[in-house]
Amino acid sequence: MVNKMYNVTSNKNVKAGSKHNQILMSIVVCMPILAYGTAMGWISPNKALLMGESSPSDAPLTEEEVSWMASIMFIFAPIAVFIYGVAADRFGRRNALLCASLPISLGWAIKLICAHPIALIGARALIGFGSGGGFVVCPLYVKEISEDSIRGMTGTFVIFSQTVGNLLVFVLGDLLPFNTVLWILLAIPLVHFCILLRLPETPSYLVKCGKNEETARVLGWLRSLPTDDKTISEEVDRLIIEQTTSELKFSPRLLFSDRTAVKAFWVALIVNLTREFCGCIAVLVYASHIFAEAGRDPNSSIALSPNKQSILLAAVQIVGSFLACQLVDRAGRKPLLAVTSAVAGFSMCLLGVWFYLQSVGVYMPGWVPIAALCVCIFADASGLQPLPFVIMTEMFNFQLRGTVATLIMAISLGTDFALLKLFAPLNSWIGYHSTFWVFSVVCLSNVFYLICCVPETKMRSLEDIYADLEGEKRKDNGQIVETNHV
C-alpha cells in the first residue's frame, strides 16, 4: 500500500521564508479544542454552585445529574467524529471546522438561556458534538499546513489549546459571575468561525480538488515565499505525486486490508488509549472535588481553596504544554512520551499512597497530593496528551490519515465517557487510593510498550517507520517523499 518512493530532488535546498504564518494559523485552527477545554473544565469551578442552595437552576442539581453533565459530551463526540471525518474528506478541512463551531456556540447559548438540568445536559451534548469534530479535523488541518521541521511543535497545539481552555475556565469561574463566564465562553467559537472564514483550505485538499495554482498561492503564503519559488513548486509536485496514487475517502476496509497499516493502527490506538486511561482527564474534570476530599482532614489541608488549587493545576498544565512545543522536535516522540509516562505513573502511585494513608489515619503533609497532581498533570501535558496526536498523523499516508484519525478519536472519546461516568462510583467502591493505583499501572505499563513496540516517527518517511514495525532495516538513500499503491 505504502512504500513506493520517488526522488523529487537530489539537492537539499536551504529554505528561506518564515514559519510565522504556519504557527499563527495552527493556533487559530485549534480554537474548537480551546472551547472543548473550557467545556471540560467548566464543571470543576461550578459544581458546588450548581449543587448548592444558590444554584442557577430551579433546584440544586444531584450528583447523578452532574455526572451526566460531565460525561454526556463523550457520548456525542464519537458520533461527531465519524460525521466530521467523512465531511473533512468530502467537503474539505476548512468547511468541516466551520461547521464544528456552530454546535459549540449553540451549546453555550443554551446554558445562558436556561439552567435546568436537562438543558445543561443537552447543551453539553451539543458542545461535545462540535468538539468531537474539532478533534478529528484540527490535527489533520495542522499537519497538512506545517513543514516537516515544525510538524511536531504545531501538532502539540491541539492539546496546548485544550490546556489553555482548562486554565481559562478555572480562572474565570473563580473570579466572575456565572452568566458572565458563559458570555465569554460563547464568544470563543463565534470568533473562531469569523476568523476561519478568511483562512484558506489545506494544500493537500486543494491538490485533491485539482486547484494546483491555488495550492501554490496558499503554500507561498504559509511559507512566506513567492509563489514561483523553487521550493514551492517542488512541494506542489510532491503533493501531486501523493494524490495521483491516493483516492481520499473514509475507508476502514482499505486500512484493514494492509497488514503493516493494521499494525500501525494498533500502535496508534494503544498509545492514544493510554492517554485516556492515565486518569488525567478525570482529575481535571473533578479537580475541585478531589482537592476538597484531600482537604477534609484539617491537619493535612493547605491554605488554598479547592478552586485555587485547580487553577494551580491548570497553570502547571500550561507550562507542560509549552515545554512539549519546545521539546517534541528536539527530543523525539518516543523518548519524550516514555519519560512522561513514567513520571505520570509514579505521581499517580504517590497520590494513591497519600489517600491510602489518610484512610488508615496515618498523617502525611497536605502539600503531597497537590505536588503529586501537579507533577502528573505536568507530565501529561508535556507528553502523554499531545504526542499521541502527533504520532497518529505521522504513521499514515494522506489516503488513510482521515480514516485513522476518525476511528481512533471515536474510540478514545468513547472511553472518556466510560471513564468519567465510572470515576465517582469507582471511588466509592474501591476508594481513591485504588483508583489512582490503577491509573499508575496503566502509565507504567505504557513505558514498556513504547520501548518494545512503538517506532520513532520524528522526521522519518513511512517506509522507515513501517520497516521498524516489520522488524526490518533499510538505508536512507537521499531525499524522498511518500506515495502509495493499492
Secondary structure, DSSP 8 states (H G I E B T S, - for coil): -EEEEE---SS-----S-SHHHHHHHHHHTHHHHHHHHHHHHHHHHHHHHHSTT-SSSS---HHHHHHHHHTHHHHHHHHHHHHHHHHHHH-HHHHHHHHHHHHHHHHHHHHH---HHHHHHHHHHHHHHHHHHHHHHHHHHHHHS-GGGHHHHHTHHHHHHHHHHHHHHHHHHHS-HHHHHHHHHHHHHHHHHHHTTS---HHHHHHTT-HHHHHHHHHHHHTS-TT-HHHHHHHHHHHHHHHT---S--HHHHHTSHHHHHHHHHHHHHHHHHHHTSHHHHHHTHHHHHHHHT-STTT--SS-HHHHHHHHHHHHHHHHHHHHHHHHHH-HHHHHHHHHHHHHHHHHHHHHHHHHHHTT----THHHHHHHHHHHHHIIIIITTHHHHHHHHSS-HHHHHHHHHHHHHHHHHHHHHHHHHHHHHHHHHHHHHHHHHHHHHHHHHHHHHHHH----TT--HHHHHHHHTT------S--EEEE--
